[in-house]
Amino acid sequence: MSIKWLRIAVLTTATLVTSIAISDGIEGAASEEIESPASDGTKSPANEEIESAASHGTKSPASDGTKGAASEEIESPASHEIENPEQLYTNQPPVTPELAFSGTYAVGVTTITATDPKRLSTTNFILNTERKLVLEVWYPVGLSNLSKSEQEPTLASYKNVTRLQNPFELQGEAYRDVPALAEGSFPLIFLSHGFTGYRTQMFYLGEHLASHGYVVVGIDHTGSTNADIQETEDRPAGFIDTLYNRARDQQFLLDHFTDQASPVKAIVDTDRAAIIGHSMGGFGAINTVGGCYAFESEFFKQVGVPAAIAMVLPFALNSCYGGREQLDPRWKAVQLLAPWGGEASVHDINAMAKIGVPTLYLAGDQDNTSGFENGIKRLYERTGSEHNYLLVFENARHNIGPHPAPAASFATDFELGHYFDPVWDTETINRVIEHMSLAFLDCHVKEDQDRCAYLPTRESSQQYKGADHQFQEAWKGFKHLWASGLQFYQK
């Protein structure tokens, strides 16, 4: 098929896909059941974690005097006023895993935008368009910087909306718009949400890693946030957008922070970069580090896409390395929380075997969105990296990445199902993720061998042998008898 006719076919495809009704099944293009407000709270990848363009009319205070990509005001989708932001987290008890405690740096946070001036439009796959991404940036701050601030530093809060567009505001621990350190060299970490989701959905992890000496960027993947997907009719186009743009956004932003002015330009080390992706964010991250897409027409047919369109979509979507020709060597690690794609086998098996970047998969073994045995575990087993790990939360489902459920999500099981786990306390999950993330990233991004020792060498976290007060030693960094229900594999 010639490029000319391919583009004409894809234009027809995109137009028709956008107009397909739910009954045609494209919302479940993730091969999972489709949630409704009356459902049991389970999700398809087309129904994932959610936050939005959550920062409200703030401007980016570039510490070097430039405004860079953030020279304009950034509006919040939740233009509401909440008198007291919700505090989702308790004071950390002494049994918290060792590396889940905050580091030595105070943390600043600011909201900026980055614009790709020439991204192929997923509405027609012919024309290029500007693609603007709203970002939440967490960064190390010196305590002396806070005391010298012209204004009293204020703790940040994070506004957003639920999937049903109910507003909420969450209390953070970072300081809003304070200057970054004037010097230093801190690795760059991206937080990439699923479909749908938002840039501050893992704000706890952004703040935590920044306190330990990282620059962390939470991404609002345009067209794929809670605020973008307001109606059922928005989902088909949003899902196609997600399939095409997720990895491309990740790669573009690495280039952006390397080449463009930003509030962290003086301190960010883009030669040491990593991605933490949840669900569709993980799906994209696998591609970014070499797990080429291998969509087949049969996949789209099975979810209700007309045969003529299903034949063309793979030509538009199949790619490698976030749309590049080869792996960007600046990627030093990738962390994949409940990544989607394994059950549908949408990543090329041979390409997966050639992945060399250190990988950490995290999963609940009852994940009915991405799947476990034939989903996340399959992706782990197909990954060829010499340093390849899998952390399993026993009996947990898909929600192992997001912050705890805000009060606005308690109205329906549809909303609550986006955050809540029926077995695990979400704060406990978050603290374990803070600990394991820091061990993994320090080991493979900062090359800190002492932190490598925190990656478990024994599969089960269970200590009690079942009788006669016999115990195994706890995983390093976990208190005695405070790490039940976890499995850790490596190959």
N, C-alpha and C positions, 0 to 999 in steps of 0.2 A: 504494500500500500504506500503510495507516495506521501510525502510530508503534507502536501497541499490537501489531499483528500483525507488524510488522517485528521488534520486540524478541523476540516469541515465536519467530519464525523464526530469528533470530540466536542465541537461547539453544539451540535445537535444533542449529544449525550448530556452535556452539562445542563442545557436548558430543560431537557426532559427529566433528568434526575431531580432537579430542583422542584419540579412540579409533581413528582410521584407522591401519592398519598400513603399514609401509614399502612393501609391495607396491602400495599405492594411490598412492604417489608424492608425498605431501605433503611429505616431507623434502626432496625436490628442488623444492619450491615455488619455489626460486630458479632453476629451469629449467636446472640444471647436474647433472652426474653426481653420484651419492651416494657418498661415501667409505666404505670399510670398512677394517678393519685389514689386509685383504689387498689393498687397492687400490694404485694407483701414487702415491698421495699428493696427488692433485688434490682440489679442494674445491668444494662448492656453497656458495652464500651461506648455506645452512643449516648449513654446516660450518666457519665461518670461524674467524678468530683467537680466541685463548682465554686469558683469565686469570680470576681469580675474586675473591671477596671477600677480597683478599689480606692484609689486615692483622690482626694476631693479638693480640687482647686489649688493644690500646692505647686510651688515652683521649685526647681532644682537649684540648690545652692552650690555651684561648683567651687570646690576649695581652691582651684587655680585661677579663679576669677572669670572662667568661661561658663556659659550656660550649655554649650554643646547641643545635644539632641533634646535637651529639656528646656528649651528657651521659651516654650509656651505653657500656658496654664493647662493642667490636666484635670479634667472634670471627672467626678465620680458618678457611676451609674446609680448610686444610692445617695441622692441629694437630700438626705433627711438629716435631722438633728436628733441625736440620742444623748440624753443628759449624762448618763453614766455608761461608758463602754463595759461590756461584759468581761469579767475575769474568768477565763476558762481553766486556769491552772492553779493548783494548790502549792503551798510551800513544799519544796522537795524534802522528803523524809531522808534520814540517814541511810536507808536501805536502797536509795536510788543507785543505779549502776554508776561506777566511778566516773566514766567519761561523759556522763549526762549532766554533770554540774558545769556551770558557766566557767568560761576561761578568764584570762587576766585582763582582757580588753573590755572597756565599755563599748557600746555598739551604737552607731548612728544609722539612720535610715532616711532615704529620700526617694521620691518618685520622679522618673524621667521617661522620655519617649525615645525610641530609636526607629528610624524610617528607612526601609529598603526602597530605593527609588525605582527599582525595576524588577518586580516579581510577577511571574506569569499569573494571570487571573484565573481562578478556578470556576468563574461563572461562564467562561467560554474557551479557556485553554488556547487562546490565540493572542489576545492583547496583553501587554504588560501594564501593571498598575503599581502605584505606591502602596506599600504595606507598612502601616504604622503599628508599632508594638509598645504598649505601656509596660513599664518595668518598675519593680520595687527593688531597691538596691540597699543591702545591709553591708556595713563596713566597720573595721576597727577604729576606735576613737580613743585618744589618750585622755586620762582623767583630767590632766591639766588643761586640755582643750575645753572641757566642759566648764571648768572654773573661770576660764578667760572669755567665755561666750558673752557677747554684748547683751543678749537677752537670757532670761532664765530658761535653761533647757527644759523642754516638755517631752514627756513620754508619748510615744506614738500610739495611735489607735488605728485599726484597719477596718474600713467600711466595705461592705459588699452586699450582695443580694443572694438569696437562695434560688433554687431552680424555679420556684413559683414566684420569684421576684419580690420576696419579702425581705426588707432591709434589716441589716444587723451591723453592729460595730463592736470590735473586740479590742481589749486592752493588750498592748504589747509592752516589752521591756526595753526596746531601743529608743533612742532620743531622736526626735524628728528634726531633720534638716540641720544638724550640727556639722561643722567641718570635719572632713576625714583627716587622718594623720597626714603630715606634710611629706613624710618619707616612709619607706618600707617596701617590702616585696611580698605581696599576699596572693596566693593562688585564687583563681576565678572558678566559682561553682554556679551552675545554672539549675534552677528549680523549674521543672517543666510539668505542667498539669495535664490532666486527661480531658476527655470529652464527656460532659462539660466540666469546667473548673475555673480557677482564678489564681492570680499571681501570689496571693498571700495565704493560700490554702495550707502551706507548710511554713507559715511565718515563724513558728517555734524553732524550726530547724535552721532557717535563715539567721535568726538572732543567735542561736547557739553556735553555729559554725563561725560567724563573724567574731564572736567573743574569743574564739580560739585561733584567730589569725587568718581568716579567709574573707574575700569579697564574694558576696552571694547575691545573685540576681534572680528574682522571681519574675516569671514571664506571664503576661496576659497574652495568650495566643489568640489574636484577633479572629473573630468568626467562630470561636470555640469556647467562649466564656459563658457563665450563667447569664450575664447581662446581655450577651449577643443572642442567645437562644431563648427567646421569650415565648415563642409559640411552637406548637407541634410542627407547623409548616416550615419552621426555620431549620429543623434538624437535618433533612437530607442534604441540603447545600452545605451546612456546617460540618457534616461528617466527611463529605468529599474534601472540603477545605482542610480538615484535620489530617486526612490521609496524605494529602499532597504537601502541606506546609509545616507539619510538626518538626521533622528533621531539618528542613531548610531554615526554619526560624532559629534553631539551635546553632547551626553552622554560621548563619549570617551574624548572629550576635557575638560570637567569638571574634569574627573579623571586625565588627563594629567597635568593641571595647579595645581592640588592638589599634585601630586606625583613627578613631574619632575622639574628640574631647568629651570628658565626662567628669563628674565630681570625684571619681576615684582614679583618674588617669595617672596620678603621680605614684600610686601605690599598688595598682593591680598588676599581677604577673600573668599575662595571657599565654605565656609559654607553658604554664602548668594549669591546665583547665580540666574540668570534669562536669558531667551532667548527672543530676538526680531526677529521674522521671517517674511519675506515677501513672500507671495504666497506659493511656495513649501517649503520654509523655515518655514512658519507657519504650513503647512501640517505636516511636520516632528515634529515641536515643540509640537503639540497637542498629538502626539504619545508619545513623551518623557515624558510628564507629566501624561500619563495614558489613552489617547484616542486611544485604541488599533486599529490596522488596521483590517478591515473586508472585504478585497477584495473578490469578487465572480467571478467565471469564466465568467458569463454573461457580466460583465463589459468589459473584454478583448475581448470577441466575438464581442461586439457591435462596437469596434474600429478596427476590422479587423484581430484580432489574430486568427489563425486556432484553431478549437475547441479542438484538442488534447493538444495543448500548453496551451490554456486558462484554461483547467482543472487543470493544474499543477501549474501555476503561483501563485495562492493564497497560496499553501503550502510553497512556497519559501519566500513570502513577508509578510504574516500575522504575526504580532508580537506586543509586548507592550514595553513601557518604554525604547525605544532606544535599544531593544534587551536584556534587563534585566528582572529579575523575578518580581521586584517590583519597586515602585517609589523611586527615590533617594531623601531623605528628604532635600538635599541641595538646590533643586529648590524651590525658594520662590515666583516666579511670572513668567508669560509668556505673551508676548505681540504679537499679531497676526495681521499683516497688510495684508488684502486681502487674507487670507489663502484659499488654494484650498482643495477640497475634499467633500464639503457639497452637491453639486448637484449629485455627484456620490455615496454619502453615503458610503465612504470608511473607515470611523471610526465607530467602534462598538457603537451603541446607548446606550447600558447599561453601557459600559465603560465610555462614555462621561458623563453620569449622575453622575458618581462617582468621577470625577475630583474635587480635593479639592484645588488645587493651584490657587491663584488669577489670573484672566485672563482679559486682555483688548483686545477686538477685534476692529479693525479700518477698515472701508470699504467705498467705493464709492457706492452709490445705483444704479449706472449704470454700475457696473463691469460686463462685458460680458465675462470675462475669468474665474473667480472663481464663478460668479453668486452672486446675492444678496439675493433675497427672499428665494430661495431654496438652496442657497449656504452659504454665510458668516452668514447671519441672522439665518439660520437653525442651523449652528454650535454653534452660540451664545446661541440659545434657548435650545439646547441639553446639554450645559455645566452645570454641577451641582455645580460649585464653589459658595460658599457663597458670594464671592466678584467677581462678573462677570459683565463686562462693555462692552458697544458697542458705539463707536464714529462713526458717519456717516457723510461723506462729501456729501452733496446733489448735485446730477447731476455729480459727479465725477466717473471716470472709475477705471481701475485697478492700475494705476501708482501713488499710494499714498505713496510709500516708497522711491523710488530712488531720487538721486540728480537731478537738472535740466538737460535738454538735452545739451550735449556738441556739439560744432559746427560740429564735424564729423558725427553727426547723422542727420543733416539736409538735406542730399542729397536725401533721399527717405522717403516715408511715412512709409515703413517697419522699417527703423531705428528709425525715430522720434517717431513712435508708441510705442517704448519701454520706453520712458521717458515722453512724452508730454500728458497733459490732455486738452481736447478741451474747458473746462469751467474754471477750476481753474488754477491760477498761481502756478507753482510748488514750488517756494520759499515760498509762503504763506502756502501751505500745509506743507512744511518742518518745518516752524516756529511753526505751530500749533502742529505738532507731537513732536517737541522739548519740548514744554510746557506741553503737556498732558503726554508724556513719563516720564518726570521728576516728575510730580505730582504723577503718578501711582507707579513708582519705589521707590521714596522716601517714599511713604505711606506704601507699602507692602514689600519692601526689607529692607529698613532702618528703617521701623516702626516709621516714623516721622508723628505724628498725625496732626501737623500744615499743612503738605503738603496734607494730606487726604482732607482737606477743599477745595483744588483746584479742586477736582473731582466734576463736576457739579451736583447739586441736582434738577435742572429743565431741562426738556428734550430739549427744543429748545433754541438755542442761540439767536434767534430773539428777539429784544427788542421793536421795534416800534409796537404798537398795531393797527396801520392803520389809525388813525384819531385823531384829536384834541391834537396833541403833547403828547400823552400818551405813556409812556415807561415802560417796565419792567427793573429790575435791571440786569446789565451785569453779565455774569459768572465771578466768582472770577479769577482775573489775566488778564481779557480782558478789554481793554479800552471801554468806552461808544460808542456804535454803531459800533464796529469793530470786530464783531464775527458772522455775518450773514452766513446762509447756513450750520450750524452744528446742529446735533442732538446727544444727549447723553442719553443712556439707561443704567439702572442697575437693577439687581435683587438679 
